[in-house]
Amino acid sequence: MAGHAKAPRPAPVLGMMREFARQTMAAQEADGLADALGYLAHADEVIAAAADSPDVVVWYQRGATRYQRSRCHASAHAYQEALAEMERAISAYEDGGPAGEEPRAEAVRIAALLEANALGAPDAARARLTAAVARCEAAGLPQAAAALAATRESLAAR
């Protein structure tokens, strides 16, 4: 962060903060949540400071940071918080328009898995996936649609 303050390079710093959060959770599990969220709070600060920079795709960086925050909460078994944060990631990716559809689809897939597996709401998860499949098909993303449909089918098979 000190190097970034002297010579700003927001995109690599943002990736680094997300990776630190991921590695912290992998190494410390639930005990690392506070530290992991601290890294992501730094990422939020960098995003806010770089919002006008042509070098930063703000919608993507916000979405990716929220996605990682959701994964951290899920790793700590804080599933309601994980789902809420994944919803915010989905919203951020929607801000990207057509370019945001693929990362949005993956965020929807993870949100559905949280709903079905961790929160006991498989019907809501399947409904979410059905809507996302249609959205991906309309956006011309057959691989994303197929991945979402496969996840939906795996949930229906249980």
CNS distance restraints for C-alpha pairs under 8 A (distance, minus, plus):
assign (resid   1 and name CA) (resid   5 and name CA) 6.21 0.50 0.50
assign (resid   1 and name CA) (resid  13 and name CA) 7.56 0.50 0.50
assign (resid   2 and name CA) (resid   6 and name CA) 6.58 0.50 0.50
assign (resid   3 and name CA) (resid   7 and name CA) 6.09 0.50 0.50
assign (resid   3 and name CA) (resid   8 and name CA) 7.47 0.50 0.50
assign (resid   4 and name CA) (resid   8 and name CA) 4.40 0.50 0.50
assign (resid   4 and name CA) (resid   9 and name CA) 6.03 0.50 0.50
assign (resid   4 and name CA) (resid  10 and name CA) 7.39 0.50 0.50
assign (resid   4 and name CA) (resid  13 and name CA) 7.20 0.50 0.50
assign (resid   9 and name CA) (resid  13 and name CA) 6.36 0.50 0.50
assign (resid  10 and name CA) (resid  14 and name CA) 5.97 0.50 0.50
assign (resid  10 and name CA) (resid  46 and name CA) 6.43 0.50 0.50
assign (resid  10 and name CA) (resid  47 and name CA) 7.44 0.50 0.50
assign (resid  10 and name CA) (resid  50 and name CA) 6.80 0.50 0.50
assign (resid  10 and name CA) (resid  55 and name CA) 7.79 0.50 0.50
assign (resid  10 and name CA) (resid  56 and name CA) 6.93 0.50 0.50
assign (resid  11 and name CA) (resid  15 and name CA) 6.34 0.50 0.50
assign (resid  11 and name CA) (resid  55 and name CA) 7.41 0.50 0.50
assign (resid  11 and name CA) (resid  56 and name CA) 6.18 0.50 0.50
assign (resid  11 and name CA) (resid  61 and name CA) 7.93 0.50 0.50
assign (resid  12 and name CA) (resid  16 and name CA) 6.09 0.50 0.50
assign (resid  13 and name CA) (resid  17 and name CA) 6.15 0.50 0.50
assign (resid  13 and name CA) (resid  43 and name CA) 7.65 0.50 0.50
assign (resid  14 and name CA) (resid  18 and name CA) 6.32 0.50 0.50
assign (resid  14 and name CA) (resid  43 and name CA) 5.39 0.50 0.50
assign (resid  14 and name CA) (resid  46 and name CA) 7.14 0.50 0.50
assign (resid  14 and name CA) (resid  47 and name CA) 7.77 0.50 0.50
assign (resid  14 and name CA) (resid  61 and name CA) 7.35 0.50 0.50
assign (resid  14 and name CA) (resid  65 and name CA) 7.97 0.50 0.50
assign (resid  15 and name CA) (resid  19 and name CA) 6.13 0.50 0.50
assign (resid  16 and name CA) (resid  20 and name CA) 6.06 0.50 0.50
assign (resid  17 and name CA) (resid  21 and name CA) 6.25 0.50 0.50
assign (resid  17 and name CA) (resid  39 and name CA) 5.30 0.50 0.50
assign (resid  17 and name CA) (resid  40 and name CA) 6.14 0.50 0.50
assign (resid  17 and name CA) (resid  42 and name CA) 7.23 0.50 0.50
assign (resid  17 and name CA) (resid  43 and name CA) 5.99 0.50 0.50
assign (resid  18 and name CA) (resid  22 and name CA) 6.25 0.50 0.50
assign (resid  18 and name CA) (resid  39 and name CA) 7.00 0.50 0.50
assign (resid  18 and name CA) (resid  40 and name CA) 6.28 0.50 0.50
assign (resid  18 and name CA) (resid  43 and name CA) 7.46 0.50 0.50
assign (resid  18 and name CA) (resid  65 and name CA) 6.42 0.50 0.50
assign (resid  18 and name CA) (resid  68 and name CA) 6.43 0.50 0.50
assign (resid  19 and name CA) (resid  23 and name CA) 6.05 0.50 0.50
assign (resid  20 and name CA) (resid  24 and name CA) 5.94 0.50 0.50
assign (resid  20 and name CA) (resid  36 and name CA) 7.02 0.50 0.50
assign (resid  20 and name CA) (resid  39 and name CA) 6.78 0.50 0.50
assign (resid  21 and name CA) (resid  25 and name CA) 6.33 0.50 0.50
assign (resid  21 and name CA) (resid  35 and name CA) 7.36 0.50 0.50
assign (resid  21 and name CA) (resid  36 and name CA) 4.09 0.50 0.50
assign (resid  21 and name CA) (resid  37 and name CA) 6.83 0.50 0.50
assign (resid  21 and name CA) (resid  39 and name CA) 5.85 0.50 0.50
assign (resid  21 and name CA) (resid  40 and name CA) 6.75 0.50 0.50
assign (resid  21 and name CA) (resid  68 and name CA) 7.61 0.50 0.50
assign (resid  21 and name CA) (resid  72 and name CA) 7.40 0.50 0.50
assign (resid  22 and name CA) (resid  26 and name CA) 6.22 0.50 0.50
assign (resid  22 and name CA) (resid  36 and name CA) 7.14 0.50 0.50
assign (resid  22 and name CA) (resid  68 and name CA) 7.19 0.50 0.50
assign (resid  22 and name CA) (resid  72 and name CA) 7.00 0.50 0.50
assign (resid  23 and name CA) (resid  27 and name CA) 6.06 0.50 0.50
assign (resid  24 and name CA) (resid  28 and name CA) 5.84 0.50 0.50
assign (resid  24 and name CA) (resid  29 and name CA) 7.37 0.50 0.50
assign (resid  24 and name CA) (resid  32 and name CA) 5.76 0.50 0.50
assign (resid  24 and name CA) (resid  33 and name CA) 7.77 0.50 0.50
assign (resid  24 and name CA) (resid  35 and name CA) 7.24 0.50 0.50
assign (resid  24 and name CA) (resid  36 and name CA) 5.87 0.50 0.50
assign (resid  25 and name CA) (resid  29 and name CA) 4.55 0.50 0.50
assign (resid  25 and name CA) (resid  30 and name CA) 6.74 0.50 0.50
assign (resid  25 and name CA) (resid  31 and name CA) 7.84 0.50 0.50
assign (resid  25 and name CA) (resid  32 and name CA) 5.38 0.50 0.50
assign (resid  25 and name CA) (resid  33 and name CA) 6.47 0.50 0.50
assign (resid  25 and name CA) (resid  36 and name CA) 6.61 0.50 0.50
assign (resid  25 and name CA) (resid  72 and name CA) 6.40 0.50 0.50
assign (resid  25 and name CA) (resid  75 and name CA) 6.92 0.50 0.50
assign (resid  27 and name CA) (resid  32 and name CA) 7.72 0.50 0.50
assign (resid  28 and name CA) (resid  32 and name CA) 4.84 0.50 0.50
assign (resid  29 and name CA) (resid  33 and name CA) 7.23 0.50 0.50
assign (resid  29 and name CA) (resid  75 and name CA) 6.46 0.50 0.50
assign (resid  29 and name CA) (resid  76 and name CA) 6.37 0.50 0.50
assign (resid  30 and name CA) (resid  75 and name CA) 6.45 0.50 0.50
assign (resid  30 and name CA) (resid  76 and name CA) 4.13 0.50 0.50
assign (resid  30 and name CA) (resid  77 and name CA) 7.50 0.50 0.50
assign (resid  31 and name CA) (resid  76 and name CA) 7.75 0.50 0.50
assign (resid  32 and name CA) (resid  36 and name CA) 6.03 0.50 0.50
assign (resid  33 and name CA) (resid  37 and name CA) 5.99 0.50 0.50
assign (resid  33 and name CA) (resid  72 and name CA) 6.56 0.50 0.50
assign (resid  33 and name CA) (resid  73 and name CA) 7.20 0.50 0.50
assign (resid  33 and name CA) (resid  76 and name CA) 6.67 0.50 0.50
assign (resid  34 and name CA) (resid  38 and name CA) 6.14 0.50 0.50
assign (resid  35 and name CA) (resid  39 and name CA) 6.50 0.50 0.50
assign (resid  36 and name CA) (resid  40 and name CA) 6.51 0.50 0.50
assign (resid  36 and name CA) (resid  72 and name CA) 7.12 0.50 0.50
assign (resid  37 and name CA) (resid  41 and name CA) 6.06 0.50 0.50
assign (resid  37 and name CA) (resid  69 and name CA) 6.76 0.50 0.50
assign (resid  37 and name CA) (resid  72 and name CA) 7.67 0.50 0.50
assign (resid  38 and name CA) (resid  42 and name CA) 6.39 0.50 0.50
assign (resid  39 and name CA) (resid  43 and name CA) 6.41 0.50 0.50
assign (resid  40 and name CA) (resid  44 and name CA) 6.25 0.50 0.50
assign (resid  40 and name CA) (resid  65 and name CA) 6.55 0.50 0.50
assign (resid  40 and name CA) (resid  69 and name CA) 6.86 0.50 0.50
assign (resid  41 and name CA) (resid  45 and name CA) 6.40 0.50 0.50
assign (resid  42 and name CA) (resid  46 and name CA) 6.33 0.50 0.50
assign (resid  43 and name CA) (resid  47 and name CA) 6.17 0.50 0.50
assign (resid  43 and name CA) (resid  65 and name CA) 7.11 0.50 0.50
assign (resid  44 and name CA) (resid  48 and name CA) 6.19 0.50 0.50
assign (resid  44 and name CA) (resid  62 and name CA) 7.47 0.50 0.50
assign (resid  44 and name CA) (resid  65 and name CA) 7.56 0.50 0.50
assign (resid  45 and name CA) (resid  49 and name CA) 6.18 0.50 0.50
assign (resid  46 and name CA) (resid  50 and name CA) 6.02 0.50 0.50
assign (resid  47 and name CA) (resid  51 and name CA) 5.82 0.50 0.50
assign (resid  47 and name CA) (resid  58 and name CA) 6.75 0.50 0.50
assign (resid  47 and name CA) (resid  61 and name CA) 7.07 0.50 0.50
assign (resid  47 and name CA) (resid  62 and name CA) 7.16 0.50 0.50
assign (resid  50 and name CA) (resid  56 and name CA) 6.74 0.50 0.50
assign (resid  51 and name CA) (resid  56 and name CA) 7.13 0.50 0.50
assign (resid  51 and name CA) (resid  58 and name CA) 6.17 0.50 0.50
assign (resid  52 and name CA) (resid  56 and name CA) 7.96 0.50 0.50
assign (resid  56 and name CA) (resid  61 and name CA) 7.53 0.50 0.50
assign (resid  57 and name CA) (resid  61 and name CA) 6.23 0.50 0.50
assign (resid  58 and name CA) (resid  62 and name CA) 5.98 0.50 0.50
assign (resid  59 and name CA) (resid  63 and name CA) 6.06 0.50 0.50
assign (resid  59 and name CA) (resid  92 and name CA) 5.40 0.50 0.50
assign (resid  59 and name CA) (resid  93 and name CA) 5.96 0.50 0.50
assign (resid  59 and name CA) (resid  95 and name CA) 5.82 0.50 0.50
assign (resid  59 and name CA) (resid  96 and name CA) 5.65 0.50 0.50
assign (resid  60 and name CA) (resid  64 and name CA) 5.99 0.50 0.50
assign (resid  60 and name CA) (resid  92 and name CA) 7.07 0.50 0.50
assign (resid  60 and name CA) (resid  93 and name CA) 6.15 0.50 0.50
assign (resid  60 and name CA) (resid  96 and name CA) 6.97 0.50 0.50
assign (resid  60 and name CA) (resid 100 and name CA) 7.27 0.50 0.50
assign (resid  61 and name CA) (resid  65 and name CA) 6.03 0.50 0.50
assign (resid  62 and name CA) (resid  66 and name CA) 6.10 0.50 0.50
assign (resid  62 and name CA) (resid  89 and name CA) 7.12 0.50 0.50
assign (resid  62 and name CA) (resid  92 and name CA) 6.12 0.50 0.50
assign (resid  62 and name CA) (resid  93 and name CA) 7.99 0.50 0.50
assign (resid  63 and name CA) (resid  67 and name CA) 5.95 0.50 0.50
assign (resid  63 and name CA) (resid  88 and name CA) 7.37 0.50 0.50
assign (resid  63 and name CA) (resid  89 and name CA) 4.31 0.50 0.50
assign (resid  63 and name CA) (resid  90 and name CA) 6.85 0.50 0.50
assign (resid  63 and name CA) (resid  91 and name CA) 7.63 0.50 0.50
assign (resid  63 and name CA) (resid  92 and name CA) 4.84 0.50 0.50
assign (resid  63 and name CA) (resid  93 and name CA) 5.46 0.50 0.50
assign (resid  64 and name CA) (resid  68 and name CA) 6.20 0.50 0.50
assign (resid  64 and name CA) (resid  89 and name CA) 6.88 0.50 0.50
assign (resid  65 and name CA) (resid  69 and name CA) 6.15 0.50 0.50
assign (resid  65 and name CA) (resid  89 and name CA) 7.71 0.50 0.50
assign (resid  66 and name CA) (resid  70 and name CA) 6.14 0.50 0.50
assign (resid  66 and name CA) (resid  85 and name CA) 5.87 0.50 0.50
assign (resid  66 and name CA) (resid  86 and name CA) 6.50 0.50 0.50
assign (resid  66 and name CA) (resid  88 and name CA) 6.49 0.50 0.50
assign (resid  66 and name CA) (resid  89 and name CA) 4.96 0.50 0.50
assign (resid  67 and name CA) (resid  71 and name CA) 6.37 0.50 0.50
assign (resid  67 and name CA) (resid  85 and name CA) 6.91 0.50 0.50
assign (resid  67 and name CA) (resid  86 and name CA) 5.60 0.50 0.50
assign (resid  67 and name CA) (resid  89 and name CA) 5.36 0.50 0.50
assign (resid  67 and name CA) (resid 107 and name CA) 6.90 0.50 0.50
assign (resid  68 and name CA) (resid  72 and name CA) 6.20 0.50 0.50
assign (resid  69 and name CA) (resid  73 and name CA) 6.34 0.50 0.50
assign (resid  69 and name CA) (resid  82 and name CA) 7.38 0.50 0.50
assign (resid  69 and name CA) (resid  85 and name CA) 6.68 0.50 0.50
assign (resid  70 and name CA) (resid  74 and name CA) 6.17 0.50 0.50
assign (resid  70 and name CA) (resid  81 and name CA) 7.09 0.50 0.50
assign (resid  70 and name CA) (resid  82 and name CA) 4.16 0.50 0.50
assign (resid  70 and name CA) (resid  83 and name CA) 6.68 0.50 0.50
assign (resid  70 and name CA) (resid  84 and name CA) 7.67 0.50 0.50
assign (resid  70 and name CA) (resid  85 and name CA) 5.01 0.50 0.50
assign (resid  70 and name CA) (resid  86 and name CA) 5.42 0.50 0.50
assign (resid  71 and name CA) (resid  75 and name CA) 6.10 0.50 0.50
assign (resid  71 and name CA) (resid  82 and name CA) 6.51 0.50 0.50
assign (resid  72 and name CA) (resid  76 and name CA) 6.38 0.50 0.50
assign (resid  72 and name CA) (resid  82 and name CA) 7.52 0.50 0.50
assign (resid  73 and name CA) (resid  77 and name CA) 6.31 0.50 0.50
assign (resid  73 and name CA) (resid  78 and name CA) 5.02 0.50 0.50
assign (resid  73 and name CA) (resid  79 and name CA) 6.52 0.50 0.50
assign (resid  73 and name CA) (resid  81 and name CA) 6.25 0.50 0.50
assign (resid  73 and name CA) (resid  82 and name CA) 4.92 0.50 0.50
assign (resid  74 and name CA) (resid  78 and name CA) 5.43 0.50 0.50
assign (resid  74 and name CA) (resid  79 and name CA) 5.28 0.50 0.50
assign (resid  74 and name CA) (resid  81 and name CA) 7.83 0.50 0.50
assign (resid  74 and name CA) (resid  82 and name CA) 5.27 0.50 0.50
assign (resid  78 and name CA) (resid  82 and name CA) 6.16 0.50 0.50
assign (resid  79 and name CA) (resid  83 and name CA) 6.09 0.50 0.50
assign (resid  79 and name CA) (resid 114 and name CA) 6.87 0.50 0.50
assign (resid  79 and name CA) (resid 118 and name CA) 6.42 0.50 0.50
assign (resid  79 and name CA) (resid 119 and name CA) 6.98 0.50 0.50
assign (resid  80 and name CA) (resid  84 and name CA) 6.21 0.50 0.50
assign (resid  80 and name CA) (resid 119 and name CA) 7.62 0.50 0.50
assign (resid  81 and name CA) (resid  85 and name CA) 6.09 0.50 0.50
assign (resid  82 and name CA) (resid  86 and name CA) 6.11 0.50 0.50
assign (resid  82 and name CA) (resid 114 and name CA) 7.74 0.50 0.50
assign (resid  83 and name CA) (resid  87 and name CA) 6.15 0.50 0.50
assign (resid  83 and name CA) (resid 111 and name CA) 5.81 0.50 0.50
assign (resid  83 and name CA) (resid 114 and name CA) 6.45 0.50 0.50
assign (resid  83 and name CA) (resid 115 and name CA) 7.37 0.50 0.50
assign (resid  84 and name CA) (resid  88 and name CA) 6.51 0.50 0.50
assign (resid  85 and name CA) (resid  89 and name CA) 6.32 0.50 0.50
assign (resid  86 and name CA) (resid  90 and name CA) 6.20 0.50 0.50
assign (resid  86 and name CA) (resid 107 and name CA) 6.36 0.50 0.50
assign (resid  86 and name CA) (resid 108 and name CA) 7.74 0.50 0.50
assign (resid  86 and name CA) (resid 110 and name CA) 7.66 0.50 0.50
assign (resid  86 and name CA) (resid 111 and name CA) 6.00 0.50 0.50
assign (resid  87 and name CA) (resid  91 and name CA) 6.31 0.50 0.50
assign (resid  87 and name CA) (resid 107 and name CA) 7.96 0.50 0.50
assign (resid  87 and name CA) (resid 108 and name CA) 7.98 0.50 0.50
assign (resid  87 and name CA) (resid 111 and name CA) 7.21 0.50 0.50
assign (resid  88 and name CA) (resid  92 and name CA) 6.19 0.50 0.50
assign (resid  89 and name CA) (resid  93 and name CA) 6.20 0.50 0.50
assign (resid  89 and name CA) (resid 104 and name CA) 7.58 0.50 0.50
assign (resid  89 and name CA) (resid 107 and name CA) 6.77 0.50 0.50
assign (resid  90 and name CA) (resid  94 and name CA) 6.25 0.50 0.50
assign (resid  90 and name CA) (resid 104 and name CA) 5.26 0.50 0.50
assign (resid  90 and name CA) (resid 107 and name CA) 5.87 0.50 0.50
assign (resid  90 and name CA) (resid 108 and name CA) 6.67 0.50 0.50
assign (resid  91 and name CA) (resid  95 and name CA) 6.64 0.50 0.50
assign (resid  92 and name CA) (resid  96 and name CA) 7.24 0.50 0.50
assign (resid  93 and name CA) (resid  97 and name CA) 7.55 0.50 0.50
assign (resid  93 and name CA) (resid 100 and name CA) 4.77 0.50 0.50
assign (resid  93 and name CA) (resid 101 and name CA) 6.91 0.50 0.50
assign (resid  93 and name CA) (resid 103 and name CA) 6.62 0.50 0.50
assign (resid  93 and name CA) (resid 104 and name CA) 5.27 0.50 0.50
assign (resid  94 and name CA) (resid 100 and name CA) 5.79 0.50 0.50
assign (resid  94 and name CA) (resid 101 and name CA) 6.91 0.50 0.50
assign (resid  94 and name CA) (resid 104 and name CA) 6.76 0.50 0.50
assign (resid  95 and name CA) (resid 100 and name CA) 7.08 0.50 0.50
assign (resid  96 and name CA) (resid 100 and name CA) 4.45 0.50 0.50
assign (resid  96 and name CA) (resid 101 and name CA) 7.66 0.50 0.50
assign (resid  97 and name CA) (resid 101 and name CA) 6.91 0.50 0.50
assign (resid  98 and name CA) (resid 139 and name CA) 7.24 0.50 0.50
assign (resid 100 and name CA) (resid 104 and name CA) 5.90 0.50 0.50
assign (resid 101 and name CA) (resid 105 and name CA) 6.05 0.50 0.50
assign (resid 101 and name CA) (resid 136 and name CA) 7.21 0.50 0.50
assign (resid 101 and name CA) (resid 139 and name CA) 7.53 0.50 0.50
assign (resid 102 and name CA) (resid 106 and name CA) 6.62 0.50 0.50
assign (resid 102 and name CA) (resid 136 and name CA) 7.99 0.50 0.50
assign (resid 102 and name CA) (resid 141 and name CA) 7.54 0.50 0.50
assign (resid 102 and name CA) (resid 144 and name CA) 6.71 0.50 0.50
assign (resid 103 and name CA) (resid 107 and name CA) 6.29 0.50 0.50
assign (resid 104 and name CA) (resid 108 and name CA) 6.16 0.50 0.50
assign (resid 105 and name CA) (resid 109 and name CA) 6.22 0.50 0.50
assign (resid 105 and name CA) (resid 132 and name CA) 6.69 0.50 0.50
assign (resid 105 and name CA) (resid 136 and name CA) 7.38 0.50 0.50
assign (resid 105 and name CA) (resid 144 and name CA) 6.51 0.50 0.50
assign (resid 105 and name CA) (resid 148 and name CA) 7.50 0.50 0.50
assign (resid 106 and name CA) (resid 110 and name CA) 6.35 0.50 0.50
assign (resid 106 and name CA) (resid 144 and name CA) 7.79 0.50 0.50
assign (resid 107 and name CA) (resid 111 and name CA) 6.12 0.50 0.50
assign (resid 108 and name CA) (resid 112 and name CA) 6.11 0.50 0.50
assign (resid 108 and name CA) (resid 128 and name CA) 7.37 0.50 0.50
assign (resid 108 and name CA) (resid 129 and name CA) 7.15 0.50 0.50
assign (resid 108 and name CA) (resid 132 and name CA) 7.16 0.50 0.50
assign (resid 109 and name CA) (resid 113 and name CA) 6.32 0.50 0.50
assign (resid 109 and name CA) (resid 129 and name CA) 6.90 0.50 0.50
assign (resid 109 and name CA) (resid 148 and name CA) 6.21 0.50 0.50
assign (resid 109 and name CA) (resid 151 and name CA) 7.32 0.50 0.50
assign (resid 110 and name CA) (resid 114 and name CA) 6.19 0.50 0.50
assign (resid 111 and name CA) (resid 115 and name CA) 6.19 0.50 0.50
assign (resid 111 and name CA) (resid 125 and name CA) 7.65 0.50 0.50
assign (resid 112 and name CA) (resid 116 and name CA) 6.06 0.50 0.50
assign (resid 112 and name CA) (resid 122 and name CA) 7.89 0.50 0.50
assign (resid 112 and name CA) (resid 124 and name CA) 7.65 0.50 0.50
assign (resid 112 and name CA) (resid 125 and name CA) 4.32 0.50 0.50
assign (resid 112 and name CA) (resid 126 and name CA) 7.14 0.50 0.50
assign (resid 112 and name CA) (resid 128 and name CA) 6.57 0.50 0.50
assign (resid 112 and name CA) (resid 129 and name CA) 6.79 0.50 0.50
assign (resid 113 and name CA) (resid 117 and name CA) 5.63 0.50 0.50
assign (resid 113 and name CA) (resid 118 and name CA) 7.45 0.50 0.50
assign (resid 113 and name CA) (resid 125 and name CA) 6.91 0.50 0.50
assign (resid 114 and name CA) (resid 118 and name CA) 5.08 0.50 0.50
assign (resid 114 and name CA) (resid 119 and name CA) 6.31 0.50 0.50
assign (resid 115 and name CA) (resid 119 and name CA) 4.87 0.50 0.50
assign (resid 115 and name CA) (resid 120 and name CA) 6.19 0.50 0.50
assign (resid 115 and name CA) (resid 121 and name CA) 5.18 0.50 0.50
assign (resid 115 and name CA) (resid 122 and name CA) 6.43 0.50 0.50
assign (resid 115 and name CA) (resid 124 and name CA) 7.06 0.50 0.50
assign (resid 115 and name CA) (resid 125 and name CA) 5.61 0.50 0.50
assign (resid 116 and name CA) (resid 120 and name CA) 5.04 0.50 0.50
assign (resid 116 and name CA) (resid 121 and name CA) 4.71 0.50 0.50
assign (resid 116 and name CA) (resid 122 and name CA) 4.06 0.50 0.50
assign (resid 116 and name CA) (resid 123 and name CA) 7.57 0.50 0.50
assign (resid 116 and name CA) (resid 124 and name CA) 7.57 0.50 0.50
assign (resid 116 and name CA) (resid 125 and name CA) 5.63 0.50 0.50
assign (resid 116 and name CA) (resid 155 and name CA) 7.49 0.50 0.50
assign (resid 117 and name CA) (resid 121 and name CA) 7.59 0.50 0.50
assign (resid 117 and name CA) (resid 122 and name CA) 7.42 0.50 0.50
assign (resid 121 and name CA) (resid 125 and name CA) 6.36 0.50 0.50
assign (resid 122 and name CA) (resid 126 and name CA) 6.09 0.50 0.50
assign (resid 122 and name CA) (resid 155 and name CA) 6.90 0.50 0.50
assign (resid 123 and name CA) (resid 127 and name CA) 6.20 0.50 0.50
assign (resid 124 and name CA) (resid 128 and name CA) 6.12 0.50 0.50
assign (resid 125 and name CA) (resid 129 and name CA) 6.20 0.50 0.50
assign (resid 125 and name CA) (resid 152 and name CA) 7.73 0.50 0.50
assign (resid 126 and name CA) (resid 130 and name CA) 6.06 0.50 0.50
assign (resid 126 and name CA) (resid 152 and name CA) 5.46 0.50 0.50
assign (resid 126 and name CA) (resid 155 and name CA) 7.18 0.50 0.50
assign (resid 126 and name CA) (resid 156 and name CA) 7.62 0.50 0.50
assign (resid 127 and name CA) (resid 131 and name CA) 6.35 0.50 0.50
assign (resid 128 and name CA) (resid 132 and name CA) 6.24 0.50 0.50
assign (resid 129 and name CA) (resid 133 and name CA) 6.02 0.50 0.50
assign (resid 129 and name CA) (resid 148 and name CA) 6.02 0.50 0.50
assign (resid 129 and name CA) (resid 149 and name CA) 6.95 0.50 0.50
assign (resid 129 and name CA) (resid 151 and name CA) 7.81 0.50 0.50
assign (resid 129 and name CA) (resid 152 and name CA) 6.01 0.50 0.50
assign (resid 130 and name CA) (resid 134 and name CA) 6.47 0.50 0.50
assign (resid 130 and name CA) (resid 148 and name CA) 7.94 0.50 0.50
assign (resid 130 and name CA) (resid 149 and name CA) 7.28 0.50 0.50
assign (resid 130 and name CA) (resid 152 and name CA) 7.37 0.50 0.50
assign (resid 131 and name CA) (resid 135 and name CA) 6.24 0.50 0.50
assign (resid 132 and name CA) (resid 136 and name CA) 6.09 0.50 0.50
assign (resid 132 and name CA) (resid 145 and name CA) 7.36 0.50 0.50
assign (resid 132 and name CA) (resid 148 and name CA) 7.18 0.50 0.50
assign (resid 133 and name CA) (resid 137 and name CA) 6.14 0.50 0.50
assign (resid 133 and name CA) (resid 144 and name CA) 7.64 0.50 0.50
assign (resid 133 and name CA) (resid 145 and name CA) 4.60 0.50 0.50
assign (resid 133 and name CA) (resid 146 and name CA) 7.47 0.50 0.50
assign (resid 133 and name CA) (resid 148 and name CA) 5.96 0.50 0.50
assign (resid 133 and name CA) (resid 149 and name CA) 6.31 0.50 0.50
assign (resid 134 and name CA) (resid 138 and name CA) 6.15 0.50 0.50
assign (resid 134 and name CA) (resid 145 and name CA) 7.35 0.50 0.50
assign (resid 135 and name CA) (resid 139 and name CA) 6.19 0.50 0.50
assign (resid 136 and name CA) (resid 140 and name CA) 6.21 0.50 0.50
assign (resid 136 and name CA) (resid 141 and name CA) 5.07 0.50 0.50
assign (resid 136 and name CA) (resid 142 and name CA) 6.77 0.50 0.50
assign (resid 136 and name CA) (resid 144 and name CA) 6.38 0.50 0.50
assign (resid 136 and name CA) (resid 145 and name CA) 5.21 0.50 0.50
assign (resid 137 and name CA) (resid 141 and name CA) 5.63 0.50 0.50
assign (resid 137 and name CA) (resid 142 and name CA) 5.87 0.50 0.50
assign (resid 137 and name CA) (resid 145 and name CA) 5.98 0.50 0.50
assign (resid 141 and name CA) (resid 145 and name CA) 6.20 0.50 0.50
assign (resid 142 and name CA) (resid 146 and name CA) 6.00 0.50 0.50
assign (resid 143 and name CA) (resid 147 and name CA) 6.21 0.50 0.50
assign (resid 144 and name CA) (resid 148 and name CA) 6.21 0.50 0.50
assign (resid 145 and name CA) (resid 149 and name CA) 6.05 0.50 0.50
assign (resid 146 and name CA) (resid 150 and name CA) 6.03 0.50 0.50
assign (resid 147 and name CA) (resid 151 and name CA) 6.29 0.50 0.50
assign (resid 148 and name CA) (resid 152 and name CA) 6.19 0.50 0.50
assign (resid 149 and name CA) (resid 153 and name CA) 6.09 0.50 0.50
assign (resid 150 and name CA) (resid 154 and name CA) 6.14 0.50 0.50
assign (resid 151 and name CA) (resid 155 and name CA) 6.32 0.50 0.50
assign (resid 152 and name CA) (resid 156 and name CA) 6.27 0.50 0.50
assign (resid 153 and name CA) (resid 157 and name CA) 6.18 0.50 0.50
assign (resid 154 and name CA) (resid 158 and name CA) 6.90 0.50 0.50
